[in-house]
Amino acid sequence: MALDAEIKSQLNQYLQLLENDILLKVSAGKDDVAKEMLALVEELASLSSKITVEEAELNRTPSFSINRIGEDTGITFAGVPLGHEFTSLVLALLQVSGRAPKVEQNVMDQIKNIEGPYHFETYVSLTCHNCPDVVQALNIMSVLNPNITHTMIDGAAFKDEVESKNVMAVPGVFLNGEFWNGGRISIQEILAKLGEGSSAENFAEKDPYDVLVVGGGPAGASAAIYAARKGIRTGILAERFGGQVLDTLSIENFISVKATEGPKLASALEEHVKEYDIDIMDLQRAKHLEKKDLFEVTLENGAVLKSKSVILSTGARWRNINVPGEQELKNKGVAYCPHCDGPLFAGKDVAVIGGGNSGVEAAIDLAGIVKHVTVLEFGSELKADKVLQERLNSLPNVTVVTNAATQEITGTDNVTGITYTNRETGEDHHIELQGVFIQIGLVPNTEWLEGTLERSRIGEIIVDNRGATSIPGVFAAGDCTNSTYNQIIISMGSGATAALGAFDYLIRN
């Protein structure tokens, strides 16, 4: 099976960058996946004299490992790493050959100091846009530390294994044979989870800021850049840089950029912030805000940061429906990302809760993968754009149910069904299915500010046209505020507004 001409061309360019010889150890079978994998491996070898191939017995068939000559590096791909994992393959080849990974030196030092042994396995789908971040992070750790190994496993190629381990959401990471993490996780978050993260002592010597931005999404990044450009001391505190943008696949309404993907935009935001003299504190969550001589922001690790002004840009997260079974069956059939987890439900029956744009887009995507989709909308009609509704109504394997109040998601180990009440008749109905995708909007990440400043009934921070909150010197921006619309471009604008408002406050006080 010949590789796509475009992929072959890209590989050819990348493989010119190999620094030293590498050995691919291959364990192949006779099925279609094995044939496709062999074609890929043979193509790699044909494109570079630095790559040799040999047969070997690996833990899974089909799979191949990437090694330095005379040394097992611990990086294995089970299945065919194309689709979203193509970049993971290329980076693994380059890094094993000797090219340094693009991570901070202090992160490299932390990785090298891990004693282990840690044997990671990550179950992915090739359509998952969050999976490559996890695969690439664990591959880097394997390259840098002989006590760490990592195997990427394409769930579609190892269905029996996925079902036996009850993997119902990707990326799903197992450590030393036991489930360890579900969902996107960065290399710094992995280190923190392994006990190698930053402690309060790391923050003890920090001088007060002129502006401290809390939140690293589009609003926070914009606020930090606008503040730094004014020449004032700026810090940014981010639980994860990029925020909810990291969970967004296709972005086609960011003006001047015809199309991009969330992780790519998040990476660009971080790189832009790094162009300025901004103190970036990643993987840190704020838990308390108080006004003393200066504003004091207390972190969950116990550290206290001081600043003359604060910009809150903590964003929002997927709203829960808060019915029995939702939390208990999360990642066991209850999902929030159709792009990531949809392929795990191939041939099964699923429901989508929510009839807005997100819900209808999810249903359209899923209809091409699953056996049947039921869309449950609480209101009397769908709220999605007309063009999306027309597309949805053209699909033969979709049923739309309006006036549906979800009562329970049923199941013990996995989702087995959903119960809803018809709001017109009062009758209860039960549908047997294997997956539920929840798409009912956002809730602001502001619980930690309870009793501190003025918020709306649903927790949004109330701001004026300068981004000012009810506390002088505290500003807010983005999806955590009472902004009329939640859009990336609007968040960025409000971040700039809040930074200019904070600067104006500082020069007047």
BAMIBA-821192 format. One record per residue: residue in three letters; x, y negated, z of N, C-alpha, C in turn. Coordinates in steps of 0.2 Angstrom, whole numbers, plus 2048, in hexadecimal, padded with zeros to 3 digits. Example, Ala and Ser with C-alpha at 12.3 -4.5 7.8 and 13.67 -1.06 7.14 Angstrom:
! BAMIBA-821192
Ala84281C82783E816827842810827
Ser84080B823844805824840800827
//
This chain:
! BAMIBA-821192
Met8048068008008008008047FA800
Ala8047F67FB8087F07FA8067EA7FE
Leu80A7E68018087E18058067DB801
Asp8027D78037FF7D18008067CD7FE
Ala8057CA7F880B7C67F580D7C07F9
Glu8087BD7FC8097B780080D7B9807
Ile80B7BE80A80E7C18108157C380E
Lys8167C680981D7C88078217C2806
Ser81F7BD8038227B78028247B4808
Gln8207B380D8217B08138267B5817
Leu8267BB81782B7C081A8327BE817
Asn8327BE8118387BD80E83C7B7810
Gln8387B181183B7AB81483D7AC81B
Tyr8397AF81F83B7AF8268417B4827
Leu8417B98238467BE82484D7BC823
Gln84D7B681F8547B381E8577B0824
Leu8537AF8298557AC82F8587B1834
Leu8577B883385A7BD8378617BC839
Glu8647BD83F86A7BB84186F7C2841
Asn86C7C78448707CD84486C7D3842
Asp86F7D984186B7DF83F8667E1844
Ile8607E484285B7E78468597ED843
Leu8577F18488547F884684D7F9848
Leu8497FB8438427FD844841804845
Lys83F80684B83D80D84C83680E84B
Val83481384682D81484482B81B846
Ser82581B84882182184A81A820846
Ala81A82484081482383B81082A83B
Gly80A82983980682F83880482F831
Lys7FE83282F7FB8328287F582E827
Asp7F282B82C7EC82782B7EE820827
Asp7E881D8257E98178217ED811825
Val7EC81182C7F080C8307F780D82F
Ala7F9814830800816830803814829
Lys7FF81582480281481D80380C81C
Glu7FE80881F7FF80181E8057FF823
Met80680282880B80082D812802829
Leu81280882681880A82381A80581D
Ala8158038198167FE8148197F8816
Leu8167F581C8197EF81F8207F0821
Val8227F68258297F782782E7F8821
Glu82B7FB81C8307FC8168317F6812
Glu82C7F181282C7EB80F8327E7813
Leu8317E781A8367E381E83D7E581C
Ala83E7EC81C8457EF81B8477ED814
Ser8437EC80F8457EB8088467E3807
Leu8447DF80C8457D880B84B7D580F
Ser84E7DA8138547D78168597DD818
Ser85F7DC8168647E18178667E281F
Lys8647DD8238657DE82A8607E282D
Ile85B7E582A8567E982D8577F082B
Thr8577F582F8577FC82E851800831
Val84F80582E84A80983184B810832
Glu84981383884A81A83984481D83D
Glu84282383C83D82683F83E828846
Ala83982784A83A82885283382B855
Glu83482D85B82E82F85E82D82A863
Leu82782686282582186781F82386A
Asn81C81F86F81782187381082186F
Arg81081D86A80A81D86680B81E85E
Thr80782185B80782185480181F851
Pro80181A84C80781784980981184D
Ser81081184D81380B85181A80A84E
Phe81D80485082480384E8277FE854
Ser82E8008558317FB85A8367F7856
Ile8387F185983D7ED8568437ED85B
Asn8497EF85984F7F085E8557EC85B
Arg8597EB8608607E985E8647F085D
Ile8697EF85986D7F58578707F885E
Gly86E7FF85F87180286586D80086C
Glu8687FC86B8647FA87185D7FA870
Asp8597FD8748517FD87484F7F6877
Thr84C7F287384A7EB8768447EB879
Gly8407F08788397F187C8337EE878
Ile8347EB87282F7E886E82C7ED869
Thr8257EF86A8227F486681B7F1863
Phe81A7F285D8147F185A8107F7858
Ala80A7F885B8067FE85A8007FC855
Gly8017FE84F7FC7FB84A8007F7845
Val7FC7F38427FF7EF83C7FF7E783E
Pro8047E48408047DD8438037D883D
Leu7FE7D883A7FC7D38357F77CE838
Gly7F37CB8347EE7C68367F17C183B
His7EE7C08417F07BB8457F77BD849
Glu7F97C48487FF7C684B8057C6846
Phe8047C48408097C383C80F7BF83F
Thr80D7BA8428127B58458167B984A
Ser8127BD84E8157C185481B7C5851
Leu8197C984B81E7CD8488247C9846
Val8237C48438297C084082D7BD846
Leu82A7BB84B82E7B88518327BE854
Ala82F7C48558327C98588387CB854
Leu8387CC84D83E7CD8498437C884A
Leu8427C284A8477BD84B84A7BD851
Gln8467BD8578497BD85D84D7C385F
Val84B7C985D84F7CF85E8557CE85A
Ser8557CB85585B7CA8518607C5854
Gly85E7C28598637BD85C8617B685C
Arg85B7B48598597AD8598567AB860
Ala8577A68638557A486984D7A3869
Pro84A7A586E8427A386E84279C870
Lys83C79986E83B79286F837791876
Val83B79287B83979188283E78D886
Glu83B78A88B84078688F84578A893
Gln84B78789485078B89784F78D89E
Asn84B7898A284978C8A88447928A8
Val8407928A383C7988A284079E8A0
Met84579D89C8497A389A84D7A58A0
Asp84F7A18A48527A38AA84E7A78AF
Gln8487A58B08437A88B48427AF8B1
Ile8417B08AA8407B68A78467BB8A8
Lys84C7B88A78517BD8A88527BF8AF
Asn8507BC8B48507BD8BB84B7C38BE
Ile8467C48B98417C98BB8447D08BC
Glu8437D48C18467DA8C28427E08C0
Gly83C7E08C08387E58BC8387EC8C0
Pro8377F18BC8357F18B582E7EF8B4
Tyr82D7EC8AE8267EA8AC8257EC8A5
His8207F18A481E7F489E8177F189C
Phe8177EC8978117E989580E7EC88F
Glu8087EC88F8047EE8897FE7EA888
Thr7FE7E78817F97E28807F47E487A
Tyr7EE7E587C7E97E78777E67E1873
Val7E67E186D7E57DB8697E07DD863
Ser7DD7D88617D97D985A7DD7D4855
Leu7DE7D584F7E17D184A7DE7CB849
Thr7D77CA84B7D47C48497D47BF850
Cys7D77C28557D77BE85B7DD7B885B
His7DA7B285C7DF7AD85B7E37AB862
Asn7E17AE8677E47AE86E7E97B386F
Cys7E87B986C7ED7BF86D7F47BD86B
Pro7F67BA8667FD7B98648017B5869
Asp7FE7B186D8017AD8728037B2878
Val7FF7B78798017BB87E8067C087C
Val8057C387680A7C88738117C4872
Gln8117BE8708187BB86F81B7B9875
Ala8177B787B81A7B688181D7BC884
Leu81A7C288481C7C88878227CB882
Asn8227CA87C8287CC87882E7C8879
Ile82D7C187B8337BD87D8367C0883
Met8317C28888347C488E8387CB88D
Ser8357CF8898397D588783F7D4884
Val8407CF8808467CE87C84B7CB881
Leu8497C788684E7C488B8507C9891
Asn84B7CD89384C7D189984C7D9897
Pro8517DD8988507E489784C7E889C
Asn84A7E48A18457E88A683E7E78A3
Ile83D7E489E8367E289B8357E5894
Thr82F7E989382E7EB88D8267E988B
His8257E988581E7E788281C7EA87C
Thr8167ED87C8137F087680C7EC874
Met80C7EA86E8067E786B8027ED869
Ile7FB7ED86A7F77F38687F17F0864
Asp7F07F185E7EA7EF85A7E57F485C
Gly7E07F18607DA7F58627D67F885D
Ala7D67F58577D27F98517D67FF84F
Ala7DC7FF8507E080584E7E080B853
Phe7DF8098597DF80D85F7D880D862
Lys7D380F85F7CC80E8627CB813868
Asp7CE8198677CD81E86D7D081B873
Glu7D68188727DA8168787D681087B
Val7D480B8777D08068797CA80887D
Glu7C680D87B7C080F87E7C2813885
Ser7C78178857C981A88B7CB815890
Lys7CE81088E7D180B8937CB805894
Asn7C68068917C08018927C27FA890
Val7C67F988B7C87F28897C37EF885
Met7BF7EA8877BA7E78847BB7E0883
Ala7C17DD8847C37D68827CA7D6881
Val7CC7D287C7D37D187A7D57CA87B
Pro7DC7C887C7E17CD87E7E07D0885
Gly7E17D78857E07DB88B7E77DD88D
Val7EA7DB8927F17DD8947F17E289A
Phe7F57E78997F67EC89E7FD7EC8A0
Leu7FF7ED8A68057ED8A98077F38AD
Asn80C7F78AB80E7FD8AD8078028AE
Gly8038028A97FE8068A87F78048AB
Glu7F77FE8AF7F17FC8B27EF7F58AF
Phe7E87F48AE7E67EE8AC7E97E88B0
Trp7EC7E38AC7EF7DD8B07EC7D68AE
Asn7EA7D58A87E77CE8A67E37CF8A0
Gly7DD7CB8A07D97CA89A7D97C3898
Gly7DA7C28927D97BB88F7E07B888E
Arg7E07B288B7E67AF8897EA7AD890
Ile7F17AE88F7F57AD8957FC7AA892
Ser7FF7A58948057A289280B7A6895
Ile8117A48938177A78968187A589D
Gln81679E89E81779C8A581279F8A9
Glu80C7A08A78077A38AB8097AA8AD
Ile80C7AE8A880E7B48A98137B48AF
Leu8187B08AE81D7AF8B481A7AE8BA
Ala8157A98BA8127A78C180E7AD8C4
Lys80B7B18BF8077B78C280C7BD8C4
Leu8127BD8C28177C28C481B7BF8CA
Gly8197B98CC81C7B68D28227B28D1
Glu8237B08CB8287AC8C98277A58C8
Gly8217A28CA81E79B8C88217968CD
Ser81F7908CB82178A8CF81E78A8D6
Ser8227888DB81F7878E281F7808E4
Ala81C77E8E981B7778EC8217748EC
Glu8277778EE82D7748EF8307718E8
Asn82D7748E28307718DC82D76A8DB
Phe8287688DF8257618DE82675C8E3
Ala82A75F8E882B75B8EE82F7548ED
Glu8337548E883874E8E78357498E2
Lys82F74A8DF82C7468DA82A73F8DC
Asp82D73A8D982B7338DA8247328D8
Pro82072D8DB81972B8D98197298D2
Tyr81472B8CF8127298C880F7228C7
Asp80F71F8C280A7198C080471C8BE
Val8047218BA7FE7258B87FF72C8B8
Leu7FA7308BC7FB7378BC7F573A8B8
Val7F673D8B37F07408AF7EF7478B1
Val7E97498B37E77508B57E37538B0
Gly7E67588AC7E375B8A77E775B8A0
Gly7E876089D7ED7608977E9762890
Gly7E37608907E07618897E075B885
Pro7DC75A8807DD75587B7DC74E87F
Ala7D874D8837D77478877DD74688B
Gly7E074B88F7E574A8937EC74888F
Ala7ED74C88A7F374A8867F2743883
Ser7ED7418807EC73A87E7ED735883
Ala7EA7368897EB73288F7F3731890
Ala7F67378917FD73789380173388E
Ile800734887804731882803729882
Tyr7FC7278837FB7208837FE71D889
Ala7FE72088F80171D89580871D894
Ala80C72289281372289181571D88C
Arg81171B88781371688281370F885
Lys81070E88B81070888E816707893
Gly81A70C89382070C89782070D89E
Ile81A7108A08197118A781A7198A9
Arg81C71A8AF81E7218B18177258B1
Thr81772A8AD81272E8AB8137368AD
Gly80E7398B080E7408B18087438AF
Ile80974A8AC80374D8AA8037548AD
Leu7FD7568B07FC75C8B47F77608B0
Ala7F97668AE7F576A8AA7F47718AC
Glu7EE7748AD7ED77B8AF7F077F8A9
Arg7EE77D8A37F178089D7F177B897
Phe7F677A8947F77748907F2776889
Gly7EE7718877EA7728827E2773884
Gly7E277688A7DB77788D7D777B889
Gln7D07798887CC77E8847CD77E87D
Val7D177987A7D377A8737D6780872
Leu7DA7838777DD78A8767D878F874
Asp7D278E8767CD7948757C979286F
Thr7CB78D86B7C778B8657CB78E85F
Leu7C779185A7CA7948547CB78F84F
Ser7C578E84B7C67898457C4782847
Ile7C877D8467C67768477C6773840
Glu7C077083E7C076D8377BD766837
Asn7BC76483D7BA75D83E7BE758842
Phe7C575A8427CA7558457CC75183F
Ile7CA74B83F7CB7478397D2746837
Ser7D37478307DA74682D7DD74D82C
Val7DB7528307DD7598307D875D82D
Lys7D87608277D27638247D1769828
Ala7D676D82B7D477382F7DA775833
Thr7D97778397DE77983D7DB77E842
Glu7DF7818467DD78684B7DF783852
Gly7DB7858577DC78285E7E3783861
Pro7E67898617EC78A8647F2785860
Lys7F178585A7F67808567F5779858
Leu7EF7778597EE77085B7F076F862
Ala7EF7748667F177386D7F977386E
Ser7FC777869804777869806770867
Ala80376D86280576685F804761864
Leu7FE7618687FD75D86E80375D873
Glu80576387580A76487A811761877
Glu81276287081876086D81875886D
His81375586C81274E86B81374B872
Val81074E87781174B87E81974C880
Lys81C75187E82375288082874D87C
Glu82574987782974487482A73E878
Tyr82673E87E82773888282973A889
Asp82B73588D82E736894828737898
Ile82573D89881F73F89C8217458A0
Asp8207458A682174A8AB81C74F8AA
Ile81D7558A781875A8A581875F8AB
Met8137608AE8127668B380D76B8B1
Asp80F7708AE80A7758AB80977A8B0
Leu80377E8AF8017838B37FF7818BA
Gln7FD77B8BB7FC7788C27F47768C2
Arg7F17788C77EA7768C87E97718CE
Ala7E576B8CD7E47678D27DE7698D7
Lys7DE7688DD7D976A8E17D67658E6
His7DA75F8E67D77598EA7DA7538E8
Leu7D674E8E87D87478E67D67428EC
Glu7DB73E8EE7D973A8F47DD7338F3
Lys7DA72D8F57DD7278F57E07258FB
Lys7E67248FC7EA7229027ED71B900
Asp7F371A9017F77158FF7F77158F7
Leu7F971B8F57F871D8EE7F37238ED
Phe7F27248E77ED72A8E67F27318E7
Glu7EF7368EB7F273C8EC7EE7428E9
Val7F17458E47EE74B8E17F27518E4
Thr7EE7568E87F075C8EB7EF7618E6
Leu7F57658E57F476B8E07F37728E4
Glu7F07778E17EF77D8E47F57808E7
Asn7FB77F8E58017828E880377E8EE
Gly7FF7788F08007758F680476E8F5
Ala80776D8EF80B7678ED8067618ED
Val80975B8EF8057558EE8097508EA
Leu80574E8E58087498E08057428E1
Lys80973D8E18067368E28077328DC
Ser80272D8DB8017298D57FD7238D7
Lys7FF71D8D37FB7178D47F57178D0
Ser7F471B8CB7ED71C8C87ED7248C5
Val7E77268C47E672D8C27E172D8BC
Ile7E27318B87DE7338B27DB73A8B2
Leu7D573B8B37D27428B47D07448AD
Ser7D374A8AA7D174C8A47D17548A4
Thr7CD7578A97CD75E8AA7C97628A6
Gly7C575F8A17C276389C7BC76789F
Ala7BA76C89B7B477089C7B677789B
Arg7B177B89D7B278289B7AB785899
Trp7AB78B8967A578E8947A078F89A
Arg79A78D89979578D89E79279589F
Asn7927978A578F79D8A678779D8A7
Ile7847A38A577D7A38A677B7A58AD
Asn77F7A78B177E7A98B87787AD8B9
Val7787B38B67737B88B77777BF8B9
Pro7737C38BD7777C98BF77A7CD8B9
Gly7807CF8BA7837D38B57897CF8B1
Glu7887C88B178D7C48AD7947C58B0
Gln7957C38B679B7C48B979E7CB8B9
Glu7997CF8BB79B7D68BD79E7DA8B6
Leu79B7D88B079D7DB8AA7A17D78A5
Lys7A47D18A87A87CD8A47AE7D18A2
Asn7B07D189B7B57D58987B37DC898
Lys7AD7DE8997AA7E58997A47E5894
Gly7A47E089079E7DF88B79C7D888B
Val79D7D489179B7CD8917A17C988F
Ala7A07C58897A67C28867A47BB885
Tyr7A97B68837A87AF8827AB7AD87B
Cys7AF7B28787B37B08727B17B586D
Pro7AD7B48687AB7B88637B17BA85E
His7B57B585D7BB7B68587C07BB85B
Cys7C17BA8627C67BF8657C37C6866
Asp7BD7C68697BA7CD86C7B67D0867
Gly7B37CC8627AE7CF85D7B17D685A
Pro7B77D78587B97DD8547B87E3859
Leu7B87E28607B87E88647B07EA864
Phe7AC7E78617A57E98617A27EB85B
Ala7A77ED8567A67EF8507A17F5850
Gly79B7F484C7967FA84C7927FA852
Lys7927F585678E7F585C7887F085C
Asp7847F086177F7EB8617817E6866
Val7807DF8657827DA86A77C7D586A
Ala77D7D186F7797CB86F77D7C4870
Val77A7BF86D77D7B886E7787B4872
Ile77A7B18787767AD87C7787A687A
Gly7737A287777479B87577379A86E
Gly76F79586C76D79486576F78D863
Gly77478B86677778586377C78685E
Asn78078285C78578385778A789858
Ser78D78985F79178E86178E795861
Gly78879586378579C86378379E85C
Val78179A85877F79C85178579E84D
Glu78B79A84E79179C84B7947A284D
Ala7937A48537957AA8567917B0853
Ala78B7AF8537867B48507887B6849
Ile7897B084578B7B183E7927B583D
Asp7977B384179D7B784179C7BE843
Leu7987BF8497987C684B7947CB846
Ala78F7C884378B7CB83E78F7CF839
Gly7957CC8377997D083279D7D6835
Ile79D7D683C7A17DC83F79C7E1843
Val7977DF8467937E384A78D7E6847
Lys78A7EB84A7847EE84777E7E9847
His77D7E684C7777E184D7787DC852
Val7767D68507767D08557707CD857
Thr76E7CD85D7687C986076A7C2863
Val7677BD8607697B68637637B5867
Leu7657B386E7607B18737607AA874
Glu75B7A687375B79F87475579D879
Phe75779987E75379888374D793881
Gly74E78F87C74978A87A74578D875
Ser74078987273B78B86D73E78C866
Glu74478986574778985E74F78985F
Leu75278B85A75A78B85A75C78385A
Lys76178285D76477B85D769779858
Ala76C77F85477177E85077077A84A
Asp77577884677477484077077883B
Lys76D77583776877883276C77D82D
Val77277B82B77677F82677878682A
Leu77978683177B78C834775790835
Gln76F78D836769791837767795831
Glu76879182B76779482576B79A823
Arg77279A82577679F8247747A5829
Leu7737A382F7717A883476B7AC831
Asn7667A982F75F7AC82D7607B0827
Ser7667AF8237677B381D76A7BA81E
Leu76C7BB8257707C182776B7C7828
Pro76C7CD8267677D28277677D582E
Asn76D7D483176D7D883876D7D383E
Val7697CE83D7697C98437617C8844
Thr7607C884B7597C784D75A7C1852
Val7557BC8517557B685574F7B685A
Val7507B586074B7B586574B7AF869
Thr7467AB8687457A486C7417A5872
Asn7417A087673D7A087C7407A6881
Ala7467A78807497AD88474D7AB88A
Ala74B7AC89074E7AB8967527B1898
Thr7587B189875C7B789A75C7B88A1
Gln75A7BE8A37597C08AA75F7C48AD
Glu7627C98A97677CD8AB76B7D08A6
Ile7717D18A77757D68A27767DC8A6
Thr7747E28A37747E88A677B7EC8A4
Gly77C7F18A97827F58A87867F68AE
Thr78A7FC8AE78E7FD8B47957FC8B3
Asp7988008AE79F7FF8AC79F7FB8A6
Asn79A7FB8A279A7F789C7937F489B
Val7927EF89678B7ED8957877F2891
Thr7817F389477D7F88907767F488E
Gly7757EE89076F7EB88D76E7E4890
Ile7697E088E7677DA8917607D9892
Thr75E7D68977577D58997557CE898
Tyr7507CC89574E7C58947467C5895
Thr7447BF89773D7BD89873A7B9892
Asn7357BA88F7327B688A72F7B088E
Arg7317AA88D72E7A48917277A288F
Glu7257A588971E7A38877197A888A
Thr71B7AF88A7167B488C7177B6893
Gly71E7B589671F7B789D7217BE89D
Glu7227C28977237C989772B7CA897
Asp72D7CF89A7347D189A7367D6894
His73B7D589273E7DA88C7457DC88E
His7467E288C74D7E488C7507E7886
Ile7567E58847597E787E75F7EB880
Glu7607F187D7667F587E76B7F3879
Leu7717F187C7777EF87877D7F087C
Gln7837EE87878A7EF87B78E7E987D
Gly78B7E387A78F7DD87B78B7D787C
Val78D7D28807897CC88078E7C6880
Phe78D7C287B7927BC87A78E7B687D
Ile7917B288178D7AD8847907A6882
Gln78B7A287F78D79C87B78879787D
Ile78879488378378F885786789887
Gly78B78788578E78088679378088B
Leu79577A88E79A779893798777899
Val79D77889E79C7758A57A27728A7
Pro7A276B8A97A87688AB7AC76B8B1
Asn7B376A8B07B776D8B57B87688BB
Thr7B37668BF7B47618C37B27638CB
Glu7B17698CC7AE76B8D37B37698D8
Trp7BA7688D67BF7668DB7BE75F8DD
Leu7BA75B8DA7B97548DB7B27538DF
Glu7AF7588E17A97588E57AA7538EB
Gly7A574E8EB7A57498F17AB7438F0
Thr7AF7448EA7B473F8EA7B27398E6
Leu7AF73A8E07AD7348DC7A67368D9
Glu7A37318D579C7328D279C7378CC
Arg79873C8CD7977418C778F7418C6
Ser78E7448C07877458BE78474B8C1
Arg77E74C8C077B7528C277E7598C1
Ile7817598BB78575F8B978C75F8B9
Gly78E75A8BD79575A8BF79A7558BB
Glu7977528B679B74E8B279D7478B5
Ile7A47458B47A673F8B87A37398B4
Ile7A07358B879D72F8B57A272A8B4
Val7A37278AD7A87228AB7A571C8A8
Asp7A87178A87A67118A47A971189D
Asn7A870B89A7AB70B8937B370A893
Arg7B67098997BD7098997C071089C
Gly7BC71589D7BE71B8A07BE71B8A8
Ala7BC7158AB7BD7148B27B77188B6
Thr7B971C8BB7B471F8BF7B271B8C5
Ser7AE71E8CA7AC71A8CF7B17188D4
Ile7B771B8D47BD7198D87C27158D4
Pro7C370E8D67C870A8D37CF70D8D2
Gly7D270E8CC7D87118CB7D87188C9
Val7D271B8C97D17228C77CD7218C0
Phe7CF7248BB7CC7248B47CB72B8B2
Ala7C772C8AD7C57338AB7C47338A3
Ala7C57398A07C47398997C2740897
Gly7BF7418917BE74788E7B874B891
Asp7B87528907B27568917B0756899
Cys7B475489D7B27548A47AE74E8A6
Thr7AD7498A17A97438A37A27438A0
Asn79E73E8A179873D89E79773B897
Ser79D73D89379D73B88C79773E888
Thr79473B88478E73D88078F74387C
Tyr79574487979774987579E74D877
Asn79E7538777A47578787A8759871
Gln7AC75586F7B07568697B775486A
Ile7BC7578677C37568687C574F867
Ile7C374C8617C474685F7C2740864
Ile7BC7428677B973D86C7BD73E872
Ser7BF7448747C374487A7CA74187A
Met7CD7418747D373D8737D2736873
Gly7CD7338707CB72C8717CA72A878
Ser7C672E87C7C572C8837CB72D887
Gly7D07318857D67328897DA72B888
Ala7DA7298827DE7228807DB71D884
Thr7D471D8847D07178887D271788F
Ala7D271D8927D371E8997DA71C89B
Ala7DF71D8967E671B8987E7713897
Leu7E47108927E47098927E0706898
Gly7DB70989A7D77078A07DC7078A6
Ala7DF70D8A77E470D8AC7E97088AC
Phe7EC7078A67F17028A67EF6FB8A7
Asp7E96F98A57E66F38A77E56F28AE
Tyr7E36F88B17E26F88B97E96F78BC
Leu7EE6FA8BA7F46F98BD7F76F28BD
Ile7F66EF8B77F96E88B67F56E38BA
Arg7EF6E58BC7EB6E08BF7EB6E18C7
Asn7EE6E78C97EE6E98D07F56EA8D2
//
